[in-house]
Amino acid sequence: MKILVQGGRVINPATGFDQICDVALESTRVLAIQNIASSFEPRKVINATGCIVAPGLIDLSARLREPGYEHEGMLESEMAAAVAGGITSLVCPPDTDPVLDEPGLVEMLKMRAEKLHQARVFPLGALTRGLAGQALTEMAELTEAGCIGFGQAEVPVADTQVLQRALQYAATWGYAVWLRPQDLHLGKGVAASGAMATRLGLSGVPVAAETIALHTIFELMRSTGARVHLCRISSAAGVELVRQAKAEGLPVTSDISINSLHLTDADIGYFDSRMRLNPPLRQQRDRDALRQGLADGTIDALVSDHTPVDEDAKALPFAEAEPGATGLELLLSLALKWSHDSAIALPKALSVLTTGPAQVLGSALGTLQASAGQLVEGGVADLCIFDPQATWVPSDTTLHSQGKHTPFSDYELPGRVRCTVVGGQVAYLQGVV
């Protein structure tokens, strides 16, 4: 299909391109930017005047809730939320039910997602069977089925020898391991350790739960040569350790969530279960360090950490409520808010949603690798077209996700996606799913 995107401000963070011009799409590729041939006859014209035309967003952490948690989210609703948020590619963790530790489950998920013709889904396979932290999965078979890496989601590996063997095997075959750094025994609380948790009588998770796990991971990386992506760093000390590891030359990347980027433990207020999240919200100094780490490149990507939770699971006392929040549709807006609050240039803010995540995925993107996260002639036609001046408030009526709970439900957020194009096809147009 031939599509002409007219009059938008075209930004490609990877190259620094930033101009008001037209973009021509043909089939699955970007045919031309700026210099459109007079012979080009589009079947569809998208008026992007006053809008930003950016590469499609890439989200490195989004739970789609299938299989096993359909009461909290259906594949149809969560994929619709993804494209409504301008996301054209997403990574889903392996903590479904059953766990993604068998090739057949991965193939079924990918087939279901592909039939919806919306965002691309890149599954993570389980690092250990059943996420039990004991026996390793058949990583080669899972890779053939479509897994782009292996992780434990929220379940730490208690046995360091098992983790060492997993990293050794992954390094041998070039697989990436995705880990959220958290010590099993220190990480059992429900809020960040500190004055707020003490005042509210909530069990705390100390920063040491993250830093001890990071030290262990880095030592094992040094001995095995494995490539590791660290999921949702939450503390200032954690950011500094990642900075040191990168300076040392370790093959490590990392991300942070939209929740940790903007919120602190003070936002828990009087036991607001919308703030029951993993990792827990930490103090302002930690949030400030996360913002700085994202700005200076220590942190590679910003993620939605999309985890839809149903009403019953949130309508409980804080410590008993299920952790998680919807995030797919908020990812772009909260990146723009960070850009405004921290005086970050728009192309930089977009880079942590596009080129940064694409570099984390690397060769796992396959044929998309050369142009993923970019908007270039000859590249894949994945576009996010949004109005930076528009504002909106997340609510039951404005969210496409089946999960309606978010810490930002009372916020007026900047930026609204007007159109999402995936592989040259319009996957979302404002008002139409």
KOLBA-645982 format. One record per residue: residue in one letter; x, y, z of N, C-alpha, C in turn. Coordinates in steps of 0.02 Angstrom, whole numbers, padded with zeros to 5 digits, always signed. Layout:
N
AXYZXYZXYZ/...
//
This chain:
433
M+00042-00060+00000+00000+00000+00000+00044+00062+00000/K+00026+00111-00041+00062+00174-00045+00029+00226+00001/I+00069+00254+00047+00044+00303+00095+00088+00365+00092/L+00057+00423+00094+00094+00486+00097+00078+00520+00163/V+00129+00533+00203+00122+00570+00266+00144+00641+00253/Q+00097+00688+00258+00110+00756+00236+00119+00805+00294/G+00170+00848+00287+00175+00908+00327+00194+00900+00400/G+00220+00842+00419+00239+00832+00489+00311+00850+00502/R+00328+00859+00565+00397+00869+00585+00429+00800+00592/V+00471+00782+00546+00501+00715+00543+00565+00714+00584/I+00566+00670+00635+00625+00665+00679+00651+00593+00676/N+00715+00587+00660+00749+00522+00665+00805+00531+00716/P+00794+00509+00778+00844+00521+00831+00912+00491+00816/A+00914+00437+00778+00977+00403+00765+01025+00445+00723/T+00998+00486+00678+01041+00524+00633+01039+00599+00646/G+00993+00621+00688+00986+00692+00701+00943+00728+00650/F+00912+00691+00604+00868+00722+00554+00807+00751+00590/D+00791+00814+00575+00735+00848+00608+00712+00904+00562/Q+00662+00889+00520+00636+00938+00473+00562+00927+00461/I+00529+00981+00442+00459+00975+00420+00459+00955+00346/C+00431+00897+00332+00431+00871+00264+00382+00814+00257/D+00377+00788+00197+00332+00731+00183+00371+00666+00186/V+00334+00611+00197+00363+00544+00197+00320+00500+00154/A+00351+00463+00108+00315+00417+00064+00330+00345+00085/L+00277+00306+00093+00284+00236+00110+00257+00193+00054/E+00292+00139+00039+00269+00092-00012+00282+00021+00012/S+00229-00018+00012+00233-00087+00038+00255-00085+00111/T+00309-00117+00129+00330-00120+00200+00388-00072+00214/R+00407-00031+00166+00467+00010+00173+00453+00085+00165/V+00500+00124+00191+00498+00197+00180+00529+00210+00112/L+00488+00235+00066+00512+00246-00002+00554+00309-00007/A+00530+00363+00024+00566+00427+00018+00547+00473+00076/I+00596+00515+00095+00585+00566+00145+00606+00633+00115/Q+00562+00681+00117+00574+00749+00093+00567+00755+00018/N+00608+00719-00019+00607+00725-00092+00562+00671-00122/I+00497+00686-00126+00448+00637-00150+00440+00647-00226/A+00447+00593-00263+00441+00596-00336+00370+00617-00356/S+00364+00659-00407+00299+00682-00430+00256+00625-00456/S+00288+00570-00474+00251+00512-00501+00221+00469-00446/F+00238+00483-00383+00212+00443-00328+00138+00456-00318/E+00097+00404-00322+00024+00411-00316+00000+00370-00256/P-00009+00403-00199-00029+00367-00139-00102+00345-00140/R-00115+00288-00108-00184+00266-00099-00214+00297-00036/K-00170+00319+00010-00194+00350+00071-00148+00409+00088/V-00178+00464+00109-00141+00523+00129-00156+00538+00202/I-00104+00545+00242-00112+00561+00313-00086+00632+00325/N-00130+00675+00348-00112+00744+00361-00079+00747+00430/A-00014+00761+00432+00024+00763+00494+00043+00834+00515/T+00008+00883+00488+00023+00952+00505+00017+00964+00580/G+00069+00993+00609+00070+01005+00681+00090+00945+00722/C+00104+00890+00690+00121+00828+00725+00195+00810+00715/I+00219+00767+00759+00285+00738+00753+00279+00671+00718/V+00322+00660+00669+00325+00595+00634+00390+00562+00656/A+00384+00510+00696+00442+00478+00726+00444+00404+00708/P+00501+00372+00720+00502+00299+00711+00453+00266+00760/G+00428+00208+00742+00384+00171+00787+00420+00157+00853/L+00384+00161+00908+00415+00151+00974+00426+00077+00988/I+00478+00063+01027+00495-00006+01046+00493-00010+01122/D+00451-00054+01148+00443-00062+01220+00474-00129+01241/L+00522-00126+01287+00559-00186+01307+00527-00224+01365/S+00469-00202+01389+00437-00239+01443+00362-00227+01443/A+00324-00275+01416+00251-00269+01414+00219-00338+01421/R+00183-00347+01475+00148-00410+01486+00081-00407+01449/L+00069-00457+01407+00008-00459+01367-00046-00501+01401/R-00028-00535+01456-00075-00572+01498-00103-00636+01467/E-00079-00655+01409-00097-00720+01381-00034-00760+01369/P-00037-00826+01384-00093-00862+01414-00094-00857+01490/G-00153-00872+01519-00158-00883+01590-00190-00828+01631/Y-00187-00765+01607-00214-00710+01647-00264-00669+01607/E-00306-00704+01569-00352-00670+01524-00402-00625+01561/H-00412-00638+01626-00457-00595+01664-00426-00526+01676/E-00360-00520+01666-00326-00456+01675-00308-00423+01609/G-00309-00461+01556-00293-00432+01491-00296-00485+01436/M-00328-00468+01381-00330-00512+01323-00280-00487+01271/L-00255-00532+01231-00207-00512+01180-00235-00456+01136/E-00299-00462+01119-00330-00411+01076-00329-00342+01109/S-00347-00339+01173-00350-00274+01206-00281-00244+01217/E-00232-00285+01234-00165-00259+01249-00128-00240+01185/M-00139-00277+01132-00108-00257+01068-00140-00193+01041/A-00205-00186+01053-00238-00123+01033-00209-00065+01074/A-00195-00077+01138-00165-00025+01179-00096-00007+01154/A-00058-00057+01131+00010-00045+01107+00010+00004+01049/V-00030-00011+00997-00030+00032+00938-00062+00099+00953/A-00109+00102+01001-00137+00166+01021-00085+00209+01056/G-00033+00177+01083+00022+00212+01114+00081+00225+01067/G+00073+00209+01003+00127+00221+00955+00180+00167+00955/I+00168+00111+00990+00217+00058+00996+00209+00009+00938/T+00262-00003+00902+00260-00048+00844+00295-00114+00858/S+00337-00117+00910+00370-00179+00929+00374-00182+01005/L+00363-00241+01033+00367-00248+01106+00395-00316+01126/V+00425-00317+01184+00453-00378+01213+00408-00399+01271/C+00388-00463+01272+00346-00486+01327+00386-00535+01370/P+00384-00527+01436+00419-00571+01483+00389-00641+01482/P+00425-00691+01511+00402-00760+01506+00356-00783+01562/D+00334-00737+01607+00295-00759+01664+00220-00763+01650/T+00203-00799+01597+00134-00814+01582+00115-00878+01620/D+00055-00904+01608+00035-00966+01640+00000-01011+01588/P+00034-01062+01562+00100-01086+01584+00156-01040+01561/V+00213-01048+01596+00273-01008+01582+00298-01023+01511/L+00328-00972+01479+00355-00982+01411+00421-01021+01415/D+00415-01085+01429+00474-01128+01432+00471-01186+01383/E+00419-01185+01339+00411-01236+01288+00403-01203+01220/P+00435-01230+01168+00430-01199+01101+00359-01191+01077/G+00316-01239+01091+00247-01236+01068+00209-01176+01095/L+00222-01158+01157+00189-01100+01187+00212-01035+01154/V+00277-01032+01140+00304-00972+01107+00275-00965+01037/E+00273-01020+01000+00246-01018+00932+00173-00998+00931/M+00135-01023+00980+00064-01006+00984+00055-00931+00998/L+00094-00904+01043+00089-00833+01059+00106-00791+00999/K+00160-00807+00965+00179-00768+00906+00127-00773+00850/M+00099-00833+00841+00048-00842+00789-00015-00800+00805/R-00036-00802+00868-00095-00763+00888-00082-00688+00878/A-00022-00666+00896-00006-00595+00889-00003-00574+00816/E+00026-00616+00774+00033-00599+00703-00035-00594+00668/K-00083-00635+00691-00149-00634+00660-00186-00568+00673/L-00166-00533+00725-00199-00469+00742-00174-00412+00698/H-00116-00421+00666-00088-00370+00620-00080-00303+00655/Q-00053-00305+00716-00040-00243+00751+00034-00239+00768/A+00053-00230+00830+00124-00224+00846+00159-00292+00840/R+00225-00289+00828+00265-00350+00827+00280-00372+00899/V+00277-00437+00911+00290-00464+00978+00354-00505+00977/F+00399-00488+01023+00462-00525+01032+00462-00556+01101/P+00448-00622+01105+00444-00654+01171+00513-00668+01201/L+00516-00661+01268+00573-00686+01305+00556-00757+01329/G+00603-00803+01321+00593-00870+01348+00615-00873+01420/A+00588-00922+01456+00608-00932+01526+00680-00958+01528/L+00719-00931+01574+00789-00952+01582+00791-01021+01615/T+00746-01033+01662+00742-01098+01695+00671-01125+01689/R+00664-01190+01691+00599-01221+01683+00550-01199+01737/G+00493-01175+01714+00443-01152+01762+00464-01092+01802/L+00519-01059+01782+00549-01004+01820+00567-01025+01891/A+00579-01090+01900+00592-01117+01967+00664-01107+01989/G+00708-01087+01943+00777-01073+01962+00819-01135+01972/Q+00800-01191+01940+00837-01253+01950+00865-01281+01885/A+00822-01308+01843+00845-01337+01779+00840-01286+01723/L+00891-01283+01681+00890-01236+01625+00841-01259+01571/T+00813-01212+01535+00769-01229+01479+00810-01247+01418/E+00776-01273+01367+00808-01288+01303+00812-01223+01263/M+00864-01185+01275+00869-01118+01246+00872-01120+01169/A+00906-01169+01142+00911-01173+01069+00843-01183+01037/E+00803-01228+01065+00736-01241+01038+00691-01180+01046/L+00696-01146+01102+00656-01086+01114+00676-01030+01066/T+00740-01026+01052+00763-00975+01004+00735-00989+00935/E+00735-01052+00914+00706-01070+00849+00631-01055+00847/A+00598-01060+00904+00526-01046+00907+00511-00971+00905/G+00562-00929+00917+00552-00857+00912+00573-00816+00972/C+00603-00846+01023+00625-00807+01081+00687-00766+01064/I+00689-00705+01090+00745-00660+01074+00795-00654+01132/G+00781-00690+01185+00824-00690+01244+00791-00730+01298/F+00823-00732+01357+00797-00774+01411+00801-00737+01477/G+00749-00746+01517+00748-00710+01581+00706-00747+01632/Q+00702-00716+01691+00665-00745+01747+00606-00700+01768/A+00593-00647+01730+00540-00600+01747+00552-00574+01819/E+00505-00585+01864+00511-00559+01933+00541-00610+01981/V+00563-00668+01955+00584-00723+01999+00660-00728+01999/P+00694-00707+02052+00767-00712+02054+00790-00785+02056/V+00849-00798+02029+00879-00864+02034+00917-00866+02100/A+00894-00907+02146+00925-00910+02212+00993-00945+02211/D+00999-00995+02168+01061-01035+02164+01110-01002+02115/T+01163-00974+02142+01211-00939+02100+01245-00985+02050/Q+01252-01048+02067+01282-01096+02020+01237-01107+01959/V+01172-01109+01971+01125-01115+01915+01130-01054+01869/L+01134-00994+01899+01140-00933+01860+01206-00933+01821/Q+01259-00956+01852+01323-00960+01817+01319-01006+01757/R+01289-01064+01766+01282-01111+01710+01239-01082+01654/A+01187-01047+01674+01143-01016+01624+01182-00964+01583/L+01222-00923+01617+01261-00873+01581+01315-00904+01539/Q+01345-00958+01562+01396-00994+01522+01365-01020+01458/Y+01307-01051+01465+01274-01079+01406+01252-01024+01358/A+01224-00970+01385+01202-00915+01343+01261-00883+01307/A+01317-00876+01341+01377-00846+01310+01403-00890+01254/T+01400-00955+01263+01425-01001+01213+01387-00994+01147/W+01322-00984+01151+01281-00981+01091+01259-00911+01072/G+01283-00862+01108+01268-00792+01090+01199-00768+01110/Y+01168-00800+01159+01102-00779+01182+01108-00723+01234/A+01059-00679+01235+01057-00626+01285+01016-00649+01345/V+01038-00631+01404+01002-00647+01465+00975-00582+01495/W+00910-00583+01510+00876-00524+01537+00860-00537+01610/L+00887-00496+01654+00879-00507+01726+00858-00443+01761/R+00809-00450+01806+00796-00394+01852+00836-00406+01915/P+00883-00361+01929+00928-00373+01986+00892-00365+02053/Q+00881-00421+02086+00849-00418+02151+00867-00481+02190/D+00894-00472+02248+00911-00528+02291+00846-00560+02315/L+00843-00627+02312+00782-00663+02329+00759-00648+02400/H+00804-00649+02448+00785-00644+02518+00774-00572+02541/L+00813-00525+02514+00805-00455+02533+00748-00421+02496/G+00725-00452+02442+00676-00418+02400+00604-00438+02412/K+00589-00462+02470+00521-00487+02483+00473-00435+02511/G+00495-00373+02519+00451-00322+02546+00403-00295+02494/V+00363-00246+02515+00312-00218+02470+00324-00144+02456/A+00371-00113+02489+00387-00042+02478+00462-00033+02488/A+00489+00022+02462+00560+00036+02470+00575+00051+02543/S+00629+00022+02569+00649+00036+02638+00662+00111+02646/G+00639+00138+02701+00649+00209+02714+00597+00235+02762/A+00596+00300+02772+00552+00330+02821+00478+00319+02804/M+00461+00320+02739+00391+00311+02719+00367+00241+02736/A+00406+00191+02717+00386+00122+02732+00380+00111+02807/T+00426+00140+02845+00424+00133+02918+00362+00166+02947/R+00346+00226+02924+00288+00262+02949+00223+00225+02934/L+00221+00194+02875+00160+00159+02855+00158+00086+02879/G+00213+00064+02909+00214-00004+02934+00218-00057+02880/L+00249-00039+02824+00255-00084+02767+00324-00117+02767/S+00326-00180+02747+00390-00215+02743+00432-00185+02687/G+00497-00174+02701+00539-00137+02655+00585-00180+02612/V+00602-00152+02554+00651-00182+02509+00711-00134+02507/P+00767-00152+02537+00825-00107+02539+00858-00101+02470/V+00895-00047+02461+00934-00039+02399+00982-00097+02390/A+01006-00124+02446+01053-00180+02443+01024-00240+02406/A+00958-00247+02405+00928-00302+02367+00946-00297+02293/E+00952-00235+02268+00970-00224+02199+01046-00227+02189/T+01083-00194+02233+01156-00189+02223+01191-00256+02234/I+01169-00296+02282+01199-00362+02292+01189-00405+02229/A+01128-00403+02202+01115-00441+02140+01157-00415+02082/L+01167-00350+02078+01208-00322+02024+01280-00344+02030/H+01308-00342+02090+01376-00365+02100+01384-00438+02078/T+01335-00479+02096+01338-00550+02077+01336-00558+02001/I+01289-00523+01970+01282-00527+01897+01346-00505+01862/F+01375-00449+01884+01436-00424+01851+01495-00472+01861/E+01501-00502+01919+01555-00551+01929+01546-00610+01883/L+01485-00633+01874+01473-00690+01830+01482-00671+01756/M+01467-00609+01740+01480-00585+01672+01555-00585+01657/R+01593-00564+01706+01666-00562+01696+01694-00633+01684/S+01666-00682+01718+01693-00750+01712+01665-00788+01653/T+01605-00769+01629+01574-00806+01575+01574-00770+01508/G+01578-00704+01509+01575-00665+01447+01504-00658+01420/A+01455-00673+01461+01385-00669+01438+01362-00597+01430/R+01314-00589+01385+01283-00523+01374+01219-00520+01415/V+01211-00468+01455+01154-00463+01501+01119-00396+01492/H+01053-00399+01491+01012-00339+01493+00980-00336+01562/L+00989-00280+01597+00963-00270+01664+00896-00234+01660/C+00845-00266+01687+00777-00240+01682+00758-00198+01742/R+00737-00137+01731+00707-00093+01780+00751-00079+01841/I+00808-00049+01826+00850-00022+01880+00808+00029+01919/S+00815+00029+01986+00771+00072+02025+00807+00119+02074/S+00873+00114+02081+00907+00153+02133+00966+00192+02106/A+00985+00244+02142+01044+00284+02124+01107+00240+02126/A+01112+00197+02177+01170+00153+02182+01172+00104+02124/G+01114+00081+02103+01111+00036+02046+01134+00069+01982/V+01113+00132+01971+01135+00169+01912+01211+00177+01912/E+01240+00192+01969+01312+00201+01973+01349+00136+01958/L+01324+00080+01981+01356+00016+01967+01352+00000+01892/V+01296+00015+01861+01290+00004+01789+01339+00049+01752/R+01345+00111+01775+01392+00158+01743+01464+00131+01747/Q+01483+00104+01804+01550+00076+01812+01560+00014+01769/A+01509-00027+01765+01514-00088+01724+01523-00071+01650/K+01487-00020+01627+01494+00000+01557+01564+00030+01545/A+01588+00069+01593+01655+00097+01586+01708+00043+01583/E+01695-00012+01618+01741-00068+01618+01739-00107+01552/G+01685-00098+01514+01679-00133+01451+01636-00196+01453/L+01601-00207+01507+01557-00265+01510+01499-00257+01460/P+01478-00312+01428+01424-00308+01379+01355-00305+01412/V+01341-00248+01444+01280-00241+01483+01239-00183+01457/T+01173-00191+01456+01126-00137+01442+01075-00137+01498/S+01034-00084+01500+00986-00079+01555+00927-00035+01536/D+00874-00042+01574+00816+00001+01565+00786+00021+01631/I+00742+00071+01630+00704+00091+01688+00631+00099+01667/S+00586+00098+01716+00515+00102+01700+00490+00174+01705/I+00434+00187+01671+00403+00253+01673+00382+00270+01744/N+00367+00220+01785+00345+00233+01853+00403+00260+01896/S+00460+00226+01892+00518+00247+01931+00546+00314+01907/L+00535+00329+01843+00560+00392+01815+00525+00452+01843/H+00462+00445+01864+00422+00503+01885+00400+00502+01958/L+00395+00444+01988+00364+00439+02054+00415+00422+02108/T+00396+00435+02170+00438+00417+02228+00394+00383+02280/D+00426+00358+02333+00387+00324+02385+00337+00371+02419/A+00349+00437+02415+00301+00484+02444+00234+00481+02410/D+00233+00457+02347+00170+00453+02309+00125+00397+02334/I+00151+00353+02376+00108+00300+02405+00052+00332+02446/G+00066+00391+02475+00015+00426+02513-00013+00384+02569/Y-00079+00378+02570-00111+00337+02620-00129+00269+02590/F-00078+00230+02578-00086+00161+02554-00122+00157+02487/D-00103+00199+02440-00134+00198+02373-00109+00137+02335/S-00152+00088+02324-00131+00025+02292-00112+00034+02219/R-00129+00090+02189-00106+00104+02121-00030+00110+02119/M-00001+00127+02177+00072+00135+02182+00106+00070+02204/R+00070+00016+02208+00099-00050+02225+00130-00077+02161/L+00196-00071+02157+00232-00086+02095+00295-00127+02109/N+00319-00161+02058+00385-00194+02060+00427-00167+02003/P+00487-00140+02017+00516-00130+02084+00479-00075+02121/P+00485-00073+02188+00449-00023+02227+00476+00047+02213/L+00434+00097+02222+00454+00166+02212+00503+00186+02267/R+00558+00217+02247+00610+00236+02296+00609+00311+02309/Q+00661+00336+02342+00663+00405+02364+00679+00453+02305/Q+00672+00517+02319+00682+00567+02266+00754+00565+02239/R+00803+00553+02281+00872+00551+02257+00881+00494+02206/D+00845+00440+02217+00848+00384+02169+00815+00403+02103/R+00756+00434+02108+00723+00456+02047+00766+00505+02008/D+00798+00552+02043+00841+00600+02009+00900+00566+01974/A+00928+00515+02006+00984+00479+01976+00961+00439+01915/L+00900+00412+01918+00873+00376+01860+00864+00423+01801/R+00839+00482+01815+00830+00532+01762+00897+00551+01731/Q+00947+00561+01773+01013+00580+01748+01044+00522+01708/G+01036+00461+01734+01064+00403+01698+01033+00393+01630/L+00968+00407+01625+00934+00401+01560+00958+00456+01513/A+00970+00515+01540+00992+00572+01499+01063+00563+01474/D+01107+00535+01516+01178+00530+01495+01195+00465+01460/G+01146+00420+01451+01158+00359+01414+01178+00299+01456/T+01185+00309+01521+01200+00251+01564+01143+00201+01560/I+01081+00226+01560+01022+00185+01550+01003+00189+01476/D+00992+00131+01446+00983+00128+01373+00911+00140+01350/A+00862+00123+01391+00793+00125+01367+00745+00140+01424/L+00689+00170+01405+00632+00181+01450+00578+00131+01430/V+00549+00097+01480+00499+00046+01465+00434+00061+01501/S+00380+00034+01474+00314+00045+01506+00304+00000+01566/D+00339-00057+01568+00327-00108+01619+00252-00122+01625/H+00220-00128+01568+00148-00137+01564+00127-00203+01597/T+00088-00197+01650+00064-00255+01688-00008-00243+01708/P-00056-00257+01663-00126-00243+01680-00150-00286+01738/V-00185-00255+01784-00210-00289+01844-00285-00275+01849/D-00324-00326+01867-00396-00315+01870-00418-00281+01934/E-00480-00262+01937-00507-00222+01992-00501-00258+02059/D-00519-00322+02059-00518-00360+02122-00448-00364+02152/A-00397-00370+02110-00329-00378+02134-00300-00312+02161/K-00329-00256+02141-00306-00191+02166-00348-00165+02225/A-00409-00190+02230-00453-00166+02283-00440-00204+02348/L-00378-00204+02369-00355-00239+02428-00309-00194+02468/P-00296-00209+02532-00246-00171+02569-00180-00170+02530/F-00142-00116+02537-00082-00104+02497-00036-00166+02494/A-00021-00195+02551+00027-00251+02552+00000-00313+02518/E-00066-00319+02512-00097-00378+02482-00114-00367+02409/A-00116-00305+02386-00135-00290+02317-00083-00317+02269/E-00106-00336+02210-00060-00362+02159-00019-00305+02130/P+00047-00312+02127+00088-00259+02097+00078-00255+02022/G+00081-00194+01996+00076-00185+01924+00032-00126+01905/A+00040-00103+01843+00001-00048+01817+00002-00050+01741/T-00050-00023+01711-00051-00018+01638-00001+00036+01617/G+00030+00028+01558+00081+00075+01539+00092+00085+01465/L+00066+00040+01424+00081+00045+01352+00061+00113+01323/E+00002+00137+01341-00023+00199+01312+00006+00261+01345/L+00043+00250+01400+00072+00307+01436+00146+00317+01421/L+00176+00269+01387+00249+00270+01377+00272+00334+01342/L+00242+00350+01286+00262+00410+01249+00249+00473+01290/S+00190+00479+01319+00173+00540+01357+00220+00551+01415/L+00240+00498+01450+00284+00506+01508+00356+00519+01487/A+00375+00497+01428+00440+00517+01401+00440+00591+01384/L+00384+00615+01356+00378+00687+01340+00377+00729+01404/K+00345+00703+01456+00343+00739+01520+00414+00744+01549/W+00452+00689+01545+00522+00690+01568+00562+00741+01528/S+00550+00743+01462+00584+00791+01419+00571+00862+01442/H+00508+00876+01459+00489+00943+01480+00517+00958+01550/D+00508+00912+01596+00529+00924+01666+00604+00932+01673/S+00642+00895+01632+00716+00894+01639+00751+00932+01584/A+00713+00969+01544+00742+01008+01489+00784+00964+01442/I+00755+00907+01425+00787+00860+01378+00760+00873+01308/A+00804+00877+01259+00782+00889+01190+00737+00833+01167/L+00687+00849+01126+00639+00800+01103+00672+00740+01068/P+00720+00752+01022+00751+00694+00990+00784+00646+01040/K+00813+00673+01094+00843+00630+01145+00789+00591+01181/A+00733+00624+01197+00678+00589+01231+00651+00533+01188/L+00648+00544+01123+00623+00492+01078+00674+00436+01070/S+00738+00451+01078+00789+00400+01067+00785+00344+01118/V+00762+00358+01180+00758+00306+01231+00698+00261+01220/L+00656+00279+01170+00599+00238+01151+00608+00205+01083/T+00663+00222+01049+00672+00198+00980+00742+00168+00970/T+00792+00210+00959+00858+00184+00944+00889+00147+01003/G+00878+00171+01064+00904+00137+01123+00879+00066+01129/P+00813+00056+01130+00787-00013+01133+00808-00055+01074/A+00812-00025+01014+00833-00063+00955+00904-00089+00963/Q+00948-00048+00992+01016-00070+01003+01020-00125+01056/V+00975-00123+01106+00972-00177+01155+00954-00243+01121/L+00905-00241+01077+00883-00302+01043+00934-00327+00992/G+00966-00281+00957+01020-00298+00911+00999-00350+00860/S+01038-00403+00855+01027-00454+00804+00963-00493+00814/A+00932-00489+00873+00869-00523+00885+00814-00496+00840/L+00823-00436+00813+00774-00406+00769+00775-00437+00699/G+00825-00477+00684+00829-00510+00619+00834-00460+00562/T+00789-00467+00513+00791-00424+00454+00774-00352+00470/L+00745-00339+00528+00728-00271+00548+00787-00233+00577/Q+00840-00269+00594+00894-00239+00633+00924-00176+00603/A+00933-00176+00538+00968-00120+00505+00932-00053+00515/S+00865-00054+00519+00829+00009+00522+00780+00014+00580/A+00777-00035+00623+00731-00033+00679+00746+00027+00724/G+00694+00062+00746+00704+00120+00788+00726+00181+00750/Q+00725+00177+00683+00745+00234+00642+00692+00248+00589/L+00695+00307+00561+00652+00327+00506+00697+00349+00449/V+00713+00302+00405+00761+00314+00351+00735+00285+00286/E+00756+00314+00231+00736+00288+00166+00762+00216+00157/G+00717+00173+00136+00734+00102+00129+00723+00061+00192/G+00711+00096+00248+00701+00062+00311+00630+00037+00319/V+00618-00002+00371+00552-00028+00385+00503+00029+00399/A+00443+00022+00373+00393+00076+00379+00353+00069+00443/D+00388+00081+00499+00357+00084+00565+00358+00156+00589/L+00299+00186+00598+00295+00258+00614+00249+00269+00673/C+00266+00319+00713+00223+00345+00766+00212+00419+00751/I+00150+00437+00738+00133+00507+00723+00092+00534+00782/F+00118+00585+00816+00084+00609+00875+00083+00685+00877/D+00032+00710+00913+00024+00782+00922+00055+00801+00989/P+00112+00837+00989+00145+00853+01052+00108+00905+01094/Q+00062+00941+01064+00026+00993+01100-00038+00967+01133/A-00061+00910+01111-00123+00882+01139-00110+00856+01209/T-00160+00857+01252-00155+00829+01319-00213+00780+01330/W-00204+00736+01379-00257+00688+01394-00248+00662+01465/V-00300+00633+01492-00299+00605+01560-00317+00531+01555/P-00272+00487+01577-00287+00415+01576-00349+00399+01618/S-00395+00361+01590-00456+00343+01626-00486+00280+01595/D-00540+00256+01624-00573+00198+01597-00595+00209+01524/T-00612+00270+01508-00637+00284+01440-00582+00299+01390/T-00524+00321+01413-00471+00339+01366-00420+00283+01355/L-00420+00233+01399-00371+00178+01393-00401+00119+01355/H-00363+00094+01307-00385+00035+01270-00369-00030+01307/S-00318-00028+01349-00298-00087+01387-00355-00110+01432/Q-00359-00176+01442-00408-00203+01488-00393-00183+01560/G-00329-00171+01573-00309-00148+01640-00314-00072+01643/K-00354-00047+01689-00367+00025+01694-00328+00058+01750/H-00291+00020+01789-00257+00048+01847-00188+00076+01827/T-00176+00139+01845-00112+00171+01833-00101+00224+01887/P-00039+00233+01909-00024+00287+01957-00038+00356+01929/F-00046+00360+01862-00052+00426+01830-00124+00441+01809/S-00172+00408+01840-00242+00418+01820-00267+00489+01835/D-00233+00525+01878-00255+00594+01894-00212+00647+01859/Y-00167+00625+01816-00121+00671+01783-00148+00692+01714/E-00137+00755+01697-00147+00777+01629-00080+00769+01593/L-00078+00725+01544-00015+00706+01512-00009+00737+01443/P+00053+00753+01423+00063+00783+01357+00070+00731+01302/G+00049+00750+01242+00061+00708+01183+00006+00657+01174/R-00020+00652+01112-00071+00604+01096-00056+00574+01028/V-00055+00508+01025-00041+00474+00962-00100+00483+00915/R-00086+00505+00854-00138+00513+00804-00141+00454+00755/C-00083+00424+00742-00081+00369+00694-00019+00326+00707/T-00028+00260+00701+00028+00214+00706+00030+00170+00644/V+00087+00166+00613+00096+00126+00552+00145+00070+00568/V+00126+00009+00555+00169-00049+00567+00180-00086+00501/G+00242-00088+00479+00257-00124+00418+00220-00097+00358/G+00209-00032+00355+00175-00001+00299+00099-00004+00301/Q+00071-00031+00355-00001-00035+00362-00024+00007+00422/V-00078+00043+00414-00105+00084+00468-00136+00038+00521/A-00104+00035+00579-00128-00008+00633-00172+00030+00682/Y-00164+00096+00684-00205+00137+00729-00214+00205+00698/L-00275+00229+00699-00291+00297+00677-00336+00325+00731/Q-00323+00384+00754-00360+00412+00810-00436+00403+00801/G-00466+00372+00852-00538+00360+00849-00556+00294+00818/V-00505+00260+00788-00518+00195+00756-00464+00146+00779/V-00485+00087+00803-00437+00036+00825-00438-00020+00773/
//
